[in-house]
Amino acid sequence: MKKDNKHIDTRLGHLGLDPMSNYGIPNPPIYRTSTILSSSFAQHRGELPKPYTYGRNGTPTSAAFEGAVADIYGAESCISTPSGLAALTTALLAFTKSGDHMLFPDQLYGSTRRFVTNMLPMMGVEPEFYPARIDGDIWGYIRPSTSLIFVESPGSLTFELQDLPAIVKAARGQTKTANPITIMVDNTWGTALHYPVLQLGGDVVVEAATKYICGHSDISLGIAAASGMHGKALKQTAKNLGICAGPDDLYAGLRGLRTLRLRLEQSAANGLYLAERIEKHPLVEAVLHPALPSSVDNTIYTRDFSGSCGLFGFVLRKEMSQERLDKAIEDMEIFAIGDSWGGYESLVKQAHYEITGRSFAKTHPEGYLVRLYAGLEHGEDLWADIDAMLASLGTS
Ligand SMILES: Cc1ncc(COP(=O)(O)O)c(C=O)c1O
């Protein structure tokens, strides 16, 4: 298929496929290998071209998935990693050098925060956190040694947005450092379908493909995509570190792309429907979802995103004991207690703001912070489950 000018949904159905070089079979084979033989000694020495040299360095299976992801992000290249966190750490290492100062949002995903605070200083990098909501004021945080600004919008657990175009403008226009500042975005919430971060000026996009791309709660996979020297740095770092994803997981990722739109839209619609209903409940102090018209982030959301996803939070008034909340959540019929998101099934967890070690004051009111992931079930059934849970909290 000539992919130019085709809509992203059409491309999602065809990327990474080459049936006529595969006996007419549409789906590509899963290549499980470490060894890749050479046809001659000269080829083995690298004197003749050889598209694939060693399993860890890439196979047609990884090329199919990575090429497809690069396409939907509008990037020149992509790496795949055995988890979303590995994509984040590999991408950060690709741009790490001793003496650098790097900026991170306060609501950074907890495991990324652990890497940033535990490991970057060991490499001579000084990480600094900036407030969860920021725009061109990021300028005030830039120093002569600033090499990277990281964006996670919306952020984990509390869902504040950063103004990416304003951050890009401030970083590109600044004169404090002679070196260009790399802008890296964790786009797991927005995905390539709803938040075009590279087109908005980001240099590197990272996504936990574990979530919506794979979509069935059974795979750990990550991607990082970029163009030009950023793309080259990603590839070289993944090679240096020996980072490679397993072939079956790559195949699952490629297959997930085919239905990404349908799953994402159903989950996002369920999430927004629930957020709107939860917002009206008297026990609820606030709903943390940038797509809600009442959200302070809604202006940026409407400008930069073309859709949301099923993950959001809400704050319950502390009018009941923790034990009572525990019982109400445990009694839920559909929402299961668990981490992760982007799969088919709805999940609930309690978020402990205090133990995530944030640097700035809370952006949300006092109360129990609950995170919901709306899966692919029927929205009415999901609401009935939440309604019953909230009702049980209001009765003695
Ligand atoms: C925003 C965000 N980024 C990255 C990750 C890491 O993904 P993985 O679990 O595949 O390492 C997660 C996981 O929950 C996440 O929520």
PDBQT file of the ligand as one rigid body, heavy atoms in Angstrom, charges set to zero:
ROOT
HETATM    1  C1  LIG A 401       2.590   7.193  32.304  1.00  0.00    +0.000 C 
HETATM    2  C2  LIG A 401       3.330   5.900  32.326  1.00  0.00    +0.000 A 
HETATM    3  N1  LIG A 401       4.515   5.806  31.704  1.00  0.00    +0.000 NA
HETATM    4  C3  LIG A 401       5.209   4.667  31.716  1.00  0.00    +0.000 A 
HETATM    5  C4  LIG A 401       4.753   3.541  32.368  1.00  0.00    +0.000 A 
HETATM    6  C5  LIG A 401       5.634   2.316  32.416  1.00  0.00    +0.000 C 
HETATM    7  O1  LIG A 401       5.155   1.283  31.616  1.00  0.00    +0.000 OA
HETATM    8  P1  LIG A 401       5.590  -0.235  31.911  1.00  0.00    +0.000 P 
HETATM    9  O2  LIG A 401       4.696  -0.711  32.984  1.00  0.00    +0.000 OA
HETATM   10  O3  LIG A 401       5.372  -0.914  30.602  1.00  0.00    +0.000 OA
HETATM   11  O4  LIG A 401       7.014  -0.231  32.315  1.00  0.00    +0.000 OA
HETATM   12  C6  LIG A 401       3.524   3.579  33.021  1.00  0.00    +0.000 A 
HETATM   13  C7  LIG A 401       3.013   2.391  33.723  1.00  0.00    +0.000 C 
HETATM   14  O5  LIG A 401       2.056   2.424  34.458  1.00  0.00    +0.000 OA
HETATM   15  C8  LIG A 401       2.796   4.793  33.008  1.00  0.00    +0.000 A 
HETATM   16  O6  LIG A 401       1.626   4.893  33.656  1.00  0.00    +0.000 OA
ENDROOT
TORSDOF 0
